[in-house]
Amino acid sequence: MSSPASIAGHPIHPMLIPFPIALWVFSFIADLVYLWRGNPVWRDYIAFYALLAGIIGAALAAVFGIIDWLSIKEREVKKVADWHARLNVIALLIFAASFYLRTTGGARLLGGSYTIAFVLSVIGIILITISGYLGGELVFKYGVAVNPQHDTLPEERAKARAS
């Protein structure tokens, strides 16, 4: 089943998702470096802005993910896609909360504590890992956003075009 949101036959959602994933993981690594070394640059600038860029990238990727999600017709595939989407939305909200708690206003709510923002990032990383597995299931098991290969049998190609 090819993606309705594509450029020259290449689906956009899978092109965009590596960026927020990498940025969120890098933000978490920067948090760990801060905890290890104590240099606030890692927490206040590197982790902070990597987290923000990941949130923006995820919101953009979600737009194209929704377009792909709307094109899924099979019940079994839709179930997996629903969980993939739910986990991603929850992860995005958790990373947004972690980001907010790192701002001046958010930090005031917690008396300047960094622990909850860090724990939220850990939870977010766990969620995107599970969601990434489900995204892999959608692509590799169910062929979502995948054009049929040239070596595919003609009847399989016809079935793929019909879906």
Number of C-alpha atoms within 10 A of each C-alpha: 20 19 22 17 19 16 9 7 13 16 21 21 22 16 12 17 19 14 18 24 20 14 21 27 21 17 26 24 16 21 25 16 17 18 13 9 10 12 11 14 14 19 23 15 13 18 27 22 16 21 26 20 17 25 23 16 18 25 17 15 20 20 14 21 24 14 15 22 21 12 17 18 10 10 9 10 17 16 12 17 24 13 15 24 19 14 21 22 17 14 23 22 15 21 25 21 16 25 23 16 23 23 13 10 11 17 17 12 10 14 8 14 14 15 12 15 22 21 14 20 25 17 14 25 19 14 21 23 15 16 21 17 13 20 20 15 17 19 15 12 11 15 16 24 26 17 16 18 9 8 7 10 10 11 9 12 16 12 11 16 12 8 12
